[in-house]
Amino acid sequence: MNVLKILKKSVIDSQFYVSLMGTLFAVFFMEEQNTFRYPTVCLIFITYFSGYLYTKYQYTRHFFKILVLNAIAGIICAMLIYHNHNEIRLLKWFIIVVLGLLYNSFFLDVYIRKIPLLKVFYVGLVWALVNCWLTLPQFNLPIFLISFFFITALVLPFDIRDMKSDTVKTFPMIIGVQHTKNIAYLLIFASNILAILYLDLNYSISFFLSSIITYILIYFSENERDDSYFSFGVETCSALPFLFLAIMEYF
């Protein structure tokens, strides 16, 4: 039991896990588009990790340390882009970072997280831009929509988890848990249709298998469930397309 607690604190609560899941989701599309590069993978992970740390700790006594860490991370990211890509990639990365700051920054009078119902779509937007724009020479609309629908659906269970503690109106608070799940089902379905139409066969199969597990986890999402169900179980769904692809191709 102590091992599980240590694992949760050191991996999940540290924001390492969600950053890794987001990075693997991006790698899935990089592989499909044949644009996989290790510097880009490092860039994405560092960006996610520093962004989630900023969001988590900005109201704590550790915030100054996080700012210093983020500054170092920003320099590393800029160096990765400078030595491995071009100034266009640097501009794309900077825009995505700014969008992340607009999501939840205490120095803004109104930020995205304060706006009712917008949060889920905004998270989907930022993750989708990483997959369809940052890693590719040109904006890819099908990958944007596949990513946007899928990630937006994954954020909704977290609103179900937080519905009794959120200070901003969310879908479960307004339309109820079941209708929120129905929206998530529709979003997953839409992302699957697009994946079948636009992704190569192995990738669409991997995405479809991932969606089955995602459907199940959304179905059993309830406010009373332990946080680990969401922060580990639901969070893992974003890495499932890559994991299924790896199983299909290498095993």
N, C-alpha and C positions, 0 to 999 in steps of 0.2 A: 504493500500500500504506500509506503514511504517513497519507493522508487517511482510510482505513478505520480505522486505529488511533486517530486523533484523534476520529473520529466515535464509535467504541465507547467511548472514555474519557469524552468530554464528554456523550454522550447516553445510552448504555446503562448504563455503569458508574455514572453520576451518579444513577441511580434516576429520572431524568426520563422515560425511555421507558416503564417499567412503570407509572408514575403516569399518563402520558398514555393508555396502553392501557386501564387501569382506568376512567379518566374517560370514554373513548369507549364503553366497554361500558355504563356507566351512562346515557350520553346516548341510546344505542339504545333503552333501555326508557323513558326520559323522553319521547322522541319518540312512542313507541307509546302511552303513556298521556296524551299531550298535556300534559305538565307541564314542558316544557323552559323553563328560565330561565338566563340567563348567570350571575347571582350563585350559583346552585346549582352550575353547572359549575365555577366558580372555587373554591367551597367544597370540592367533591369532589377536585379536583386538588391543592389545597393540603394537604388532609388526607392523601391518599395519599402525596404527595411528602415531607412532614415525617415521616410514619410510617415510610416505608422508609429515610429518612436516619437516623432514630433507631435502627432495627434494625441497619443496616449499620455505624454508627460508634460504637456504645455501648462497645465494647472498645478504642477507639483513643484517641490523644492529642487527637483533634479533638472528643471527646464534649462538652466544655463548650461549645464553639462551636455544636454541633448543638443542645444544650439551649436556648441563647439563641435560635437560629433557630426552634426549635419553639415557644418561648414567644411570639415575635413572630407566628408563623403562627397560633397559637391565638387571639391577640388579633384578628388579621385575620378569622379564621373566625367568631369570636363577633360581630364587628361586621357581617359580611356577613349573618349570621342575624338579628341584631337589627334591621337596617335593611330587610331584605327578606322576613323570614318571621315567626316567632312563637316564644314560649318553648317550645312543644312540639317544634319543630324543633331548638332548642338542646339540649333534653334528649336527643333521639334522637342527635344528633351527639356529645354527651358520652359516652353509653353506648357508642357505636361506638369512640370514642377509647380508652376504658377497656379494651374488649375487645382493641384493638390492643396496649395496654401489657401485658396479661396474656399475649399471645402470646410475647413475648420481651423480658424486662426483667431485667437482671442483679441487681437488688436483691431479687428474689423467690427464695425457696429452690427452688420448683418452678414453672416456667412452662410454657405449652402446648407450646412447641417441644421441651421435654425429654421429653414423654410419647410413648412409641412409638405410631405409626400415627395419632395424633390430628391432627398438623399439617395434613395435606391437607384434612381436613374442616373444620378451624377457619378456614383461609384462605378456603375456599368459603363458610363461614358469614358472615364479615365482609363479603366482597364482595357476597354476596346481600342482606344487610341494607341496604347502601348503595342497592342497586337497588330493593328492594321496600318499604322502610320509610322511609329518610331522605328520599327524593325524592317520596314520595307521602303524601297525607293519612292513609291507613290502610294497614295491613299487607296486602300482596298475595301470597297463598300461591302461585299459579302462577308469578309472576315470581321469588319466592324459590326455588322448586324448580328452575326452569329455570337460574337463575344458579348455584345451589349445585351442581347436578350438573355443569354445564359447567366451572366454575372448578376444582372438585375434580379433574376429569379432567385439566385443564391443569397442575395441580401435580404429578401423578404422573410425567410425564417428567423433571421437575427432580429427583425422588427417584432416578430412573434415572441421571441425570447425576452425582449426588453419592453414589451407593451405596458407593463405595470410600473416601469421606472422612467420611461422616456418623458421628457418635458415638452417635446414637440409632437404634434399629431402625426401618426403614422397610419398606414393602411389597416393593420389589425385593430387599431383603436377606433377607426372610422367605419369600416365595413365588416369587421369581424375576422376571426382566424380562418374560417373555412373559405370565405370569399378571397382572402389574401392568398391562400393556397391555390385557389382556382386560377388566379392571375399568374402565379408562378408556373403552374402546369402549362398554361397557354404560351408563356414565354419560352419554356423549355421546348415545347412542341414546335414553335416557330423557328427556334435556333436549329432544331433537328432537320426540319424541312430544307432550310438553307444549306446546312452541312451536306445533306444528301445531294443537293443540286450542284454545289460549287466545290466541294472538297473531293480529293481523290478517294478511291474506294476504301482503302485501309483506314484512312483518316475519318471518313464518314461512319464506318463501322465502329471505330474506337469511340467516336463522339456519341453514337447511338447507345452503346453499352454503358457509357458513363451516365447518360441521361436516365437510363433505367434505375440505376442506383440513386441518382439525384431525386427522381420522382419518389422513391421509397422514403428517403430521408426527409423530404419535404412533407410527405403524407403523415409521418409520425412526429413532426415538429409541434411541440406544445410548450406553452409558457412554463409549465411545471418541470420540464426536463432539466437535467443537470447541464451546466454551462459547457461541459466537455463534449456533450452531444453536438453542440453547434460549433464551438471553437476548434474541435478536432474532426468530428464526423462530417458536418456540412462543409466546413472549410476545405476538406480533402477533395471534395467534388471537382474543384477547379483543376486539380492535378490528374484526375482520372483519365481524361483523353490521352494525355502523354503516357501514363502508366499502361493503359490498355494497348496503345500503339507499340510500346516497348515489348510487351508480352507477345503481341502478334508477330513482330518482326524479328525478335531475337530468341524466342523460346518456341 
